[in-house]
Amino acid sequence: MIPRPFPFTAIVGQDDMTRAMVLTAIDPGIGGVLVMGDRGTGKSTAVRALAHLLPPIRAVAGCPVNSARRADIPDWARVEDTRLVSRPTPVVDLPLGAGEDRVTGALDIERALTMGEKAFQPGLLARANRGYLYIDEVNLLEDHLVDLLLDVAQSGENVVEREGLSIRHPARFVLVGSGNPEEGELRPQLLDRFGLMVDVTSPSDVETRIEVIRRRDAFERDRAAFLRGWKPAETALRRDILAARKRLPGVVTPEAALRDCAELCLALGSDGLRGELTLLRTARAMAALDGSGELGRDHLRRVAPMALQHRLRRDPMDESGSTTRVARIVEEVFGAVPAAAE
């Protein structure tokens, strides 16, 4: 049995990162999360903890793509065990050295040589269907693989047409990338394809660092006791996510919210319309999480930095960080936050 990961709700001082991941759990269509920052700031811990926090999925036992129904099993899959079983939400790590065949799948050479049959060997994208695909140090991944992954993440389908194969299968997953900016930056057109981006840093105050050490030490000394202590918080957050998923389709989007999205993105100078669409979806997920039946300006304020900071054009005359620039433009467009809301 795989050991239980560190509890998601016990992560200290990385509120933007955990909020972004929760919002993509409510609405995977937001488009994934890019987390950039220092080493040892809980990036990989957070994604594994969130996947464990979510309820298990129902899937066909022998299906290589985690099909929810027998009717959804791909034609090429030779599935003998068609029982419906519960299994944890998939979390698949993509190693930096992985080739395209391992990622997308390829011809099963062993079966071809031993049995003379042309068969498909599924790759990492098949395993990640209905779960998470996590790429650490995504800024070091080869560009053509990043392009491929982002295309599949957006379309929800993996297509393999080579070596005489013509294979399609669902590949709907939340793409989570992490990296250290000091080791290289992602191209702007790739940044734009991630739904959300957050920056994480090591805690700068002593009390927060002490709390991180205290919790991690308690987890390593007595894992079972630590998990029991955080079980109520984990259960409560799981309940909130499930409730938000049910509430999401009914969240009303007023015309004023659409205008706010457009005016904010115009003021920021973001290219294309992907910024507005992502901002809208993310704010709607935030409204659902808050239990609100209508999307409001406050929801847009809270998610604007993570939805827009990586879509800004570089301004050589402005040395402030992208998050600060977004916050400043938000205040200019929307006005200062009312004192009662602070």
MIRO-803123 format. One record per residue: residue in one letter; x, y, z of N, C-alpha, C, O in turn. Coordinates in steps of 0.02 Angstrom, whole numbers, plus 50000, padded with zeros to 5 digits. Example, Ala and Ser with C-alpha at 12.3 -4.5 7.8 and 13.67 -1.06 7.14 Angstrom:
<rs>
A506604971650390506154977550390506604983550390507124983450423S506424988850354506844994750357506455000250394506705005750402
</rs>
This chain:
<rs>
M500424994050000500005000050000500445006250000500925006750037I500265011249957500635017449954500495021650016499915022650033P501015024150050500905028150111500495034350097500555037450044R500075036250145499665042250137500125048350134500605048750172P499985053050088500395059050083500235063950139499755063050177F500645069050144500535074550191499855077650177499685078650118P499455079150228498775081950216498795088650180499215092950195F498345089550133498305095650095498155101650140498445106950132T497705100750187497495106250231498025108050282497965113150316A498545103950289499085105350337499655109350305500125111250340I499615110650240500135114650207500115121750233499575124750238V500695124450250500725131050283500975136350234501465135350199G500635142050233500905148050202500925148250126501255152550097Q500575143750093500565143850019499835144249996499595140049958D499485149450019498775149950007498595150649933498105147649911D498995154449895498845155249824498885148649787498465147049746M499405144749802499495138349769498935133549786498655130349741T498765132849849498245128149868497565130449843497145126349824R497435137049841496805139549815496745138049740496215135949717A497275139049703497265137649631497115130249618496735128649573M497425125949657497315118749647496605116649665496315112349632V496325119649717495635118149735495155120449681494675116949665L495285126249652494845128749599494865124349537494345123349505T495445121549520495475116949463495155110349480494935106749435A495125108549544494765102449563494015103449556493645098749541I493785109549567493065111049559492895111249484492375108549464D493315114549445493195114949372493845113349335494245117949324P493955107149316494565105249280494635108949213495185109449187G494085111549187494115115249124494485121849128494605124949077I494665123949188495065130149196495715129449159495965134449131G496005123449157496585122549115497245121249149497765122249119G497235119149212497865117249243498195123049280497965128749277V498735121349315499085126149357499835125749345500115120349341L500145131549339500875131949336501105135149401500905140749418V501545131649437501795134049501502545135249494502935130549482M502755141449500503465143049493503725145849559503405150049590G504315143449579504605146049640505185141949665505455137649630D505375143449727505955140349757505865132849766505305130349768R506425129349771506405122249787506175121549860506285125949902G505835115849874505655114449943505085118749970505045119850030T504655121149926504095125349949503425121649945502895124749950G503445115149938502835111149942502455110149878501865108349879K502775111249821502425110849757502185103649743501595102549731S502645098949745502455091949732502035089149789501595085049777T502165091349850501765089149907501035091049897500595087149912A500915097049872500235099649865499835095649815499255093849828V500125094149756499735090649705499575083449726499025081049712R500045080149759499905073249781499395073349838498975068949844A499445078349881498975078849937498275080349912497795077549939L498205084649862497545086349836497215080249804496625079049814A497595076549764497325070649731497065065649782496555062349772H497425064949838497205060249889496585063049925496165059249949L496545069549930495975072749963495325071449925494795070649955L495365071349858494765070549818494475063649825494845058849841P493825062949814493515056349820493785051649766493985053949713P493785045049778494005040349727493545040449667492965042449671I493815038349611493415037949549493155030849540493465026049564R492595030149506492335023549485492585022149415492485026149370A492905016449406493205014949341493165007449327493115003449373V493195005649263493224998649243493904995849264494424998749247A493904990349300494514987749331495084986849283495654988849298G494954983949225495504982349179495614987549125496014986349080C495274993249128495334998149074495965002449083496065005249136P496375002949031496995006849037496895014349038497365018049053V496285016749024496155024049025495645025949078495355031349075N495545021549127495095023049184494385024849162494085029449189S494115021149113493435022549089492925021849145492965017149185A492455026549147491945026349200491395021349185491055019049230R491305019549120490795014749101491095009649052491585011049018R490785003849051491024998749003490965001148932491384999548890A490445005048918490335007548849490885012448828490965013748768D491265015148875491785020048858492465016848846492935020348828I492525010248855493165006948845493375007748772492975006148728P493975010048757494195010848687494185004248649494284998848678D494065004648585494014998648544494664994648544494654988548540W495234998048548495884994648544496074991148609496524986948610A495734992848664495914989948729495624982948737495034981848727R496054978348755495824971448767495714970548842496174968548879V495124972048863494964972048934494594965748953494064964248926E494884961848999494564955749022494154956849085493624954049094D494414961049130494074962449193493664968849185493934974249185T493014968149178492574973949166492174975949227491674979549222R492384973649286492044975749347492154983249358492684985949340L491654986549387491724993549407492004993649478491704990849523V492554997049487492884997249552493045004549570493045008949527S493175005649634493405012249657494165012249658494475007449681R494455017649634495175018249637495345025549651494955030049634P495935026849681496115033849696496165038049633496305035549579T496035044549641496125049149585496845048449559497315049149598P496935047049495497615045949469498055052249474497835057749460V498675051149495499185056349493499795053249459500105048749487V499945055749400500485052849360501045057849353500945063549332D501645055649371502245059849363502535058849294502605053149271L502715064249262503045063849197503785065349207503965071149219P504215060249201504935061449211505225065849155504985065749099L505735069749172506025074249123506305070549063506295073149007G506565064549073506885060849019506405056748977506615053048933A505755057248991505265053048954505235055048881505225061048865G505225050048837505155051248766504425051648746503975050148786E504305053548684503615054248660503225047748662502635047748679D503555042148647503225035648648502955034048717502405031448725R503365035548768503145034048836502575038548858502145036548897V502565044648832502035049348851501375047648816500855047148849T501395046848751500785045948713500585038648704499995037248692G501075034048709500945027048693501225025448624501345029948584A501335019048611501645017148548501485009848533501125006548570L501755007348480501685000348461501984995848514502544997048537D501614990648534501864985848582502344981148546502144976348514I502994982648553503504978948516503524971648538503594967148496E503464970348603503494963448628502944959148597503074953548575R502334961748595501784957848566501884957048491501724951848463A502144962248460502254961748387502764956348371502694952748322L503294955848412503824950948398503634943948417503774939148381T503294943148475503144936448500502504933548471502444927448463M502014937848455501364935348433501174937748362500674935648334G501594941948335501454944448268500834948748263500524949348210E500644951948320500054956148322500254963448327500734965248361K499864967648294499964974848300499504977348355498894977548347A499794979348411499404981448469499704987948497500284989448487F499284991648532499464998148560499654997348633499284994148672Q500225000148652500435000248722500305007348749500645012048730P499815008148794499625014748819500215018148854500655014848882G500205024848853500725028748886500475032248949499945030548976L500855037248970500685040849031500035044649025499675045549075L499875047048965499255050848957498645046548969498135049048993A498675040148953498115035548966498025034649041497465034749065R498575033849076498535032849149498275039049185497945038549237A498415044949156498225051149189497495053049177497245057749208N497155049649132496465051449116496035051549179496045046849219R495655056849188495205058049245495595059549309495335058849365G496225061649301496625063249360497075069149348496875074049317Y497695068549372498185073949368498815071349333499035065749344L499095075649292499755074349263500225079649290500135085649279Y500725077449327501175082149361501865082049329502165076749320I502105088049311502765088749280503185093349324503075099449326D503665090549358504135094549397504665097149349504865093749302E504895103349362505395106649319505145106849247505515105149200V504535109049238504225109349172504615113949125504585113049064N504965118749152505345123349110505965119949079506285122849036L506125113849102506685110149073506445104849024506855101448993L505795104149017505515099048972505605101448899505575107348885E505725096648854505825098348784505195101848757504635099948773D505305106948716504745111048691504215106948655503615108248663H504425102048614503925098448575503475094248620502895093048604L503745091848678503335088048725502855092648761502275090748773V503085098648778502635103448811502065105248764501485105548785D502225106448701501705107948651501195102348648500585103448648L501445096148645501005090348640500545089848701499945088748694L500835090648760500455089948822499915095348827499345093848847L500075101448809499595106748813499025105848763498445107348777D499195103248703498675101948654498195096548678497595097148671V498475091248707498065085748732497645088148791497055086448796A497955092048836497585094448894496995098848874496475098748907Q497075102548819496535106948797495995102948760495395104348769S496185098148719495705094348679495375088748718494815086748703G495735086148769495475080448807495525073848771495215068948790E495935073648718496005067448678496725066648656497045071348633N496975060448662497645058748638497575055048572497215050148567V497925057548521497895054548455498595052148436499075056048437V498655045648420499295042648401499215039748331498835035148320E499585042648284499555040248215500265039448188500545044048158R500545033648201501215032048175501325024548182500945021148217E501835022048148502005014848150501415010648130501325005048155G500995013348085500415009448062499835009548110499345006048099L499885013348164499355013848214498935020148203499205025248181S498305019648218497855025448219497415024748280496895021548278I497645027748334497345026748400497085033348428497425038548423R496505033148458496235038848496495985036348563495695030948568H496105040348614495805038648679495725045048720496105049848709P495255045148766495155051148808495765052348852496065047548878A495945058548860496505060448904496315067048937496595072348921R495845066648982495605072649018495925072749086495765068649129F496375077449096496735077849159496875085149175496835089549132V497035086349238497255092949260498015092949256498345089049290L498285097249215499005097749206499295102449258499095108249262V499755099849297500085103949348500835103949333501155098649333G501105109749319501815110449307502135114649362501835119249388S502755112949379503115116849428503835117749405504085113749365G504145122949429504835124149410505145129849448504805133549484N505795130549439506175135949470506365140949416506715139049369P506145147249420506295152149367507045152949353507235154849298E507465151449403508185152249394508465147149344509015148049318E508085141849331508325136549287508055137349216508145132849175G507735142949202507485144149135506745145849135506375143749180E506525149749086505835151849082505465148249026505775146048977L504815147649034504405144848980504275150248928504235156148943R504195148048866504025152748813503345156048827502905152748854P503245162448809502615165948824502005162348797501485162148830Q502055159348736501475156048708501295149748746500725147448744L501775146848782501625141048823501345143148891500895139948918L501615148548917501345151248979500605152548973500205151049018D500415155348916499715157248904499255151248903498655152048915R499525145248889499095139348884498935136248951498475132248956F499305138049004499125135849071498555140349096498575146449087G498055137249127497505141249151497705146249204497565152149199L498055143749256498245147949312498995147549324499315142549307M499265152749353499965152749373500025156149440499725161349453V500425153049483500565155949548501315155649562501655151049541D501545160649598502245160849620502265158749693501855161049733V502735154449710502815152449780503515154149803504005153649765T503565156149865504215157749894504285154549962503785152649992S504885154049985504995151550053504735156650102504805162650091P504425154450157504165159150207504705163850231505275161850243S504525170150238505015175250257504985177150330505395181150354D504495174450367504455176150438504585169950480504425164350460V504865171050538505095165550581504515161150604504575155050603E503945164050623503395160150650503115155250598502965149550615T503055157550536502805153050484503295147350472503085141650463R503945148750471504445143650460504435138550517504525132550507I504345141050578504305136550635503705131850629503755125950643E503135134550606502535130450599502625125150545502395119550553V502965126950491503115122050439503535116350468503385110450457I504055118150504504495113050534504105108750584504185102650585R503695111950625503315108350676502855103050644502835097350666R502485105150592502015100450561502375094850524502175089050528R502905096550488503255091350451503585086450498503585080350486D503865088950552504185084550601503675079950633503805073950642A503085082650651502555078450681502325073150632502185067450652F502275074850568502065070050517502565064350510502375058550505E503205066050511503725060850502503815056550565504005050750559R503685059450623503785055550685503205050850699503315045250723D502595052950683502015048650695501495050250642501025054150653R501575047150583501155048650526500415047350542499985051550526A500265041650573499565039750586499225044850631498655046850617A499555046950684499255051750730499155058550696498645061750706F499635060550655499585066950621498995066850572498615071650569L498925061450535498365060850487497695060850523497215063850498R497665057550581497035057650619496855064650641496275066650639G497355068350661497235075150685496975079750630496595084450644W497185078550568496975082850513496395080050473496165083150424K496145074250494495595071250456494965075650454494655076150401P494755078850509494165083150505494235088750454493765090250418A494825091950452494935097350404494925094750333494645097950288E495225088850321495225085850255494515084150233494325085350176T494125081350279493435079450263493025085650247492605085550201A493135090950284492755097150273492915100150205492465102350169L493555100150186493745102950121493485098550064493265101150013R493505092050073493235087550022492495088850012492245088949956R492135089850067491425091350063491305098050027490835098649988D491725102950040491655109450008491775108949932491415112049893I492265104949912492415104149841491835100749805491635102849751L491575095449836491015091749806490395096249801490035096049751A490275100149853489695104649852489785110049799489305111849765A490405112549791490535117649741490445114849670490195118349626R490635108649660490535105549594489795105149576489605106449519K489385103549624488665103149611488365110149601487905110949561R488645115049636488375121849633488595125449570488255130049547L489165123549542489475127249487489015128549427488995134149403P488655123449402488235124749343487695130049354487455133149306G487505131049416486965135749430487195142749447486775147149458V487855144049448488105150749464487925155549407488095154349349V487595160949424487365165849375487945170549358488315172849402T488025171949294488545176549271488215182849243487975182649186P488185188249280487855194349255488265197649199488865196449193E487925201749160488255205249105488825209749131489335210549097A488735212449190489255216749219489915213049229490445215949221A489875206549246490475202649257490855201649191491475201649190L490485200649137490805199849072491165206349052491725206149026R490835211949066491155218349050491775219449093492275222049069D491735217449156492325218149201492915214049174493475216449173C492775207949152493315203649125493635206949064494255207249059A493225209449018493485212448957493885218848972494425219848945E493615223149016493945229449031494615228249066495105231749054L494625223349111495235221949148495785219349101496355221549105C495605214649057496105211849011496345217048961496925216948941L495895221548940496115226948895496595231648930497095233748901A496455233148992496895237549030497585234349042498085237849043L497595227749049498225224249060498605223148995499205221748996G498255223748939498585222648875498725215348860499195213748824S498315210748887498425203648874498215201948802497725204648777D498585197448771498455195548702497885190448698497815186248743G497485190848645496965185948635496405186448686496365191248724L495975181448685495395181248731495435175748783494975174948823R495985172048782496045166548830496045169148902495805165748948G496325175148912496345177948979495645179149007495505177349064E495205182248966494525183548989494155177149005493815176649056L494225172148961493865165848971494095162249033493695159449071T494755162149043495025158849103494825162549166494645159549216L494875169149164494675173149222493955171949240493785171249298L493525171549190492815170349202492695163549234492325163049284R492995158249206492895151549233493155151049304492845147949347T493745154049316494055153549382493635157249434493545154849489A493395163249415492985167049462492325163549476492065163849532R492055160249425491435156449436491555150649484491135149249527A492125147249478492295141849525492385144649595492195141449644M492675150549600492755153749666492075155349696491975154449756A491615157849655490945159249680490605152949705490275152949757A490695147449667490395141149688490695138749754490335136249797L491345139649762491675137649825491435141749883491365139249939D491305148249870491055152649923490325151349941490075153849991G489985147449899489265146249910488835151749881488245152149898S489115155849837488735161349807488375158949745488635154849707G487765161449735487385159549676487515164049616487255162849562E487915169349626488045174049572488775176349573489045177849626L489075176649515489765179049508489795186549521489415190349490G490235188649565490295195749581490995198349570491455194549556R491075204849576491715208049565492245205749615492835205249598D492035204249676492505201849726492835195249705493425194249717H492445190849673492735184549649493255185849595493765182449593L493115190649551493595192349499494235195149529494785193449508R494165199449579494745202349613495205196849640495815197149632R494905191949672495295186949708495675182249662496195179549681V495425181149603495745176349558496125179649501496495176249464A496065186149492496375189549436497135188449433497395187149378P497505189049488498235188049483498425181149457498865180649414M498105175949481498305169249460498065167649389498375163549354A497535170949366497275169649299497615173949246497595172149187L497925179549266498165184349216498905186049219499175188649171Q499235184649274499925187149281500395184449227500865187849208H500275178449202500725175449152500525177249081500825174749033R500025181549074499805183649007499995190848991499795193548939L500375193949035500555200949026501125201648976501575197448973R501095206948937501665208648895502215211648939502075215048988R502825210248921503385213048959503405220648951503325223348896D503515224049007503555231349007504235233349035504335233149095P504715235348991505385236949015505395243049061505885244149097M504865246949059504835252949102504525251449170504495255749213D504295245349180503965243449243504335237549273504285231949247E504705238749327505105233549357504725229649411504995225049441S504105231349423503715227649473503535220749447503505219649387G503415216149493503235209449473502545209149440502145213749447S502425203649404501795203149366501185203049412500665205849396T501255199749470500695199549517500525206649542499945208449548T501045210449556500945217349580500625221549525500185225649539R500835220549462500545224349407499795222749400499395227249389V499615216249405498915214449400498515217649456497975220449444A498775217349517498415220149574498315227649566497795230349583R498825231049538498765238249528498235239949476497835244549485I498235236149420497745237449368497045235649391496565239049373V496985230349431496325228449458496035234249498495445235849493E496465237249539496225242849581496045248849538495575252449554E496425250049484496265255649440495595254549404495205259249395V495475248349382494875246849343494255246149388493725248749373F494345242549444493775241049487493695246149544493165246449576G494215249949558494205254449616494475250849677494575244749676A494615254649728494885251849790494385247049822493775247749814V494645242249859494215237549895493845241349950494155244849989P493185240649954492805243950008493075241750076493265236050086A493085246550123493365245150189493045239150222493385235350256A492395238250214492045232650246492245225950218492165220850251A492515225950155492695219650123493425217750135493615212150119E493815222250163494525220850174494615215850230495185214050247
</rs>
